[in-house]
Amino acid sequence: MATTVNTAFSEFMKNYVNLDSTKTETARKSRENLKTNIHDLGKNGTLFELASQNDLYFGSFSRKTKIRELDDIDMMIGLSGYNTLYSSSAWDNVKMSIKDKDCQFNDYCDSNGYISSTKIKNKFISELKKLRDYYKAELHSRGEAVTLELLSYDWTFDIVPCFKCSEQDKYIIPNGKGHWKFTNPRIEQERVTRINQKHGGKVLDTIRLVKYWNRKGKMPTMVSYVLETMILDYFDSIAKTPDWIEQRFRDVLCYIKNNIWNAIYDSKGIEGDINTLSYNEKYSIQVRTTNDYNKACNAISAEVSENNQQKAINIWRDIFGSDFPRYE
């Protein structure tokens, strides 16, 4: 319960939106431990020759935009690309081949002689299953990663084998269809950091709040990465943002309702337009965003112009649901 909008949002963010700090620290330690275990497999020859300099933490947990509950942690494990070549017809259709039979991936090629990302992932699965403290390893539903479940914790690890392009700033990861594709999560991380610093650290909590709103809505939800990209586009386009999170939330909703029909280009500059929502999905999102934007305007007016904290809190509860604190 709360007597002011400010305390209500503070309690809400702490108890329902942001990750628990203790659990976050434990997750980071378990991530480091897993990476060490994987590289031990590489050193003793049971896995592949790895390239630790190309390991990369990525995803919303790494970008600090993850909301409760912590369910997965993403990491890329670098493979030594010695004696390999690649060619591409599109960003998501990269073919890896070997230079000679001394390549460590000689036994992991498909019938056409290309290095099979499926066979690489299956090798990871077979070896990761042997690690202590882990329940099981299996392919991620997208087919890009190997998902490893832990015995002691609620979250899983999505492990993505990767190569680093020496002549361009890109990584090569499985495309879920047996071959590979380009990506570069570093660019996304740098963009998040730059925009958050530009606005005095006010962007990350806004992203998390909007993600919570998106997940709780009775409408087609936006893919988290697409939504996050839209929010970054908004903050990148303005010079200054309000100090209060409820006002930033209102402004983001305004941006979404006005731009949901437009192209949304991925932050990496690789995939192009990532707004693949259908007409009906875009329409439903615009309707809900418009309705909640109007409610947010009314809540802020009740707080600022009418000095009616109870009325404002009740409207925010209408937007976010019963987890938002009641007026005391």
C-alpha positions, 0 to 999 in steps of 0.5 A: 500500500502507498499514500503517493504515486511516487512510493507506489511506483517505487514499491511496484518496481522493486517488488514486481518489475525489477529482478531481485538483486540477490538472485541477480548476483547469484545468476551472474556467478552461476553464469561465470561458473558455467563458462568455466566448465564449458572452457574446461571441456574445450581444454581437455579435448572433449568439446571443440577448440574454443576462442574465449576472446569471442565469448559474449554475454547478450540478451536482456539479462546482460543489457539489464532490461530483464524483468521478473521472473528471471527465466533465462540467461543468454551467452555466446561461446566462441569457436576457433574458426581456424581453417574455416571459410564462410559465404553468404547470400543473405544475413540469415543464410551463411554457409561455413566450410572447411579449408582442409581435412585438418579442420576440427569441424571435418566430422561435423559437415553436412552432405554438401560439405558445409559445417552443420550448425545442427551437428555443432549444437548436438555436440554441445548437448552431448557434452553439456549433459555430462556436467554436474549441477545441470539437469538436462541440455536440449535444443532451444525452441528457436533452434539457435541455442542449446538450452541448459537447465539447472538443478538448483535454480529456476533459470536456464542458460541459452548457449549459442556457439559462434564464430567471429568474422575477422574482417568485419564486426559481426558474429556468426551463429546458428540460424536454426535451419542447419546453416548460420547467420550474422549477428552482433549483440555488442552493438545492441549493448553499446546502444542501450548503454549510450542512450541510458547515459544520455538520459541520466540512467532513466531509460533502463527502468522505463524499458522494464516497466513497459515490458511488464505492461506489454506482458500483462496486457490482454492483447497480442504482445510485442516480441520483447526485442522489438518492443525494446528497440522501439523504446530505444528509438524513442529515447534516441530521438529526444533531447531530454526526458522527464524525471518521473517514471510515470511520465516517461511511461506515458510518453513511450506509449504515445510513441508506440501508438503513433509508430506501431504501423511503421518499420522498426529497424534492428539496432544491429543494422543487420536484420532490417525491418523487424516489425513482422506483426500482422495487421490485426496485431498492430491494430490491437496494440494501437487500440490498447496503447491509445487507451492506456496512454489516455489513462496515463494522462488522466492519472498524471493530471489527477496527481499533478493538477488535482493533487488527488493521489488516491485517484491517480493510484487507482488509475495506475492500478487499472493500467498495471493490474492488482500487483500495483500497490493500493492507496493506503 
